[in-house]
């Protein structure tokens, strides 16, 4: 589903596509992982930072580019998935639960193309190996 959102007093019009899906690693849900969609190019109205979502117990996510609205602007994205135990504040405590290459959009090998016009949500599943 594509949706146009207009905000008041001179703010830009946002065209967003709802994106949701499921992330698995070797067939099992990635529960509590972070999925990031990083725009390949920043267009008018696009978020300049990655759009993120935390997966639920079944590995499902619904990505948001803006705090107040579900969806992301149409375009091409590099995708990354982080799933680890420990704290990034203490790097020595971090243990990655999937191969570390997936945590960086430039090495994950994951991408997504989000079209302008779509009926319903765009479903994008990622089965990591």
N, C-alpha and C positions, 0 to 999 in steps of 0.2 A: 504494500500500500504506500503510495506516495502522498505526502501531505504538505501543504503550503501553510506556513505559520506566519502571521503578520503581528509584529509587536508595535506598540505605540510610540509616538514622538520621535520619528525619524530613524528608528532602528531598522536594520535590514530585514528583508523578507527571507525566511528560511524554507528551502524545499528539502524535506527529509524523507528518507525511505526507511521503513522499519526493517531491521535486520536481526534475525534470531537463528539459533541453531544449537548444535550439541558438539562438545569436544570430548573425544575419547583418546586414550593411549593404549595401544595394543588391545582394542576392543572394550576396555573398561573406562567408566566415566572419569573425567578429570574434575573432581569435586573441590571447589574452592580455589580454582586457578583463575588467573586474570587473562582475558583476551583483549588484545589491543589492535585496533584498525588505524594504521598510520597513512594519511593521504599521500599519494605519490606526488600530487601537485596540490597546492593550496589555491582554491578557486574562490570567487566572490561568494561570501556566505558560508564557506567551509570552516570547520574548526581548524585552528593552526596546530593544535596538539592532538595526539591520538585519542580516538574515542575508545572507551573501555567498558568492560563488563566483568563481573565476577561470576563464575559458574556456580550453579547450585549442586546439590548432592547427586543429581543425575547427569551432570556435565552440561546442562542447558544454560544458555546465555541470551540476553537481549541487550544489544549495544546502544549506548547513548553518547552523542557528541556534546550535548548540552545537559546541564543538571536538571533543568525543568522540562525536558522533552525527550521521549524515546525516539530513536532513529538517527541516521547519519545522512549528510548530503550525498547525492549521487556522485559517482566517480570511481577511480581505481585506487585500491588500497593494498599496502603490504600488511600482513597479519603476523602477530607474534602471540605466543602463549607462555605465560610464566606459571610454574607450579612447583612449589618448594616448601620445605620445612625450615624453621629457623627465622631469623630476623635479618633483613637487609642492613639494619643498623650495626649488626655484628656479622660481617661477611664470613668469618670463620665458622659461624654456626649454621650457615646455609647448606642445605642438602637438596639438590635438584631432584625432583621426582620423575621428570622426563628429560630427554637429552637437552643439554643447555642451548644447543643451536636454536631451539624453538623460542627462546626468550628474547631474541633479537630479530627485528623485522628484516634486517639485511641478510640474515643467514638462515631464517626459518624455512624458506622455500614455499611459504604460504602467501597467497594473494586472493583478492576478491574484487570483482567488478560489480558495482552497485548501480543498476539502471535507474533512469528517472521515472519511468512509468512501469508499475507492477501492481497486480491485484493481490491484496493481502500482504503479508510479510514475506520478505526474501529470506528463504531458509538456506543457511550455509553451515554444513556440518564439516568438521575437521577430524579425521581419524589419523592420529599421529602414530608413527612407527618407531 
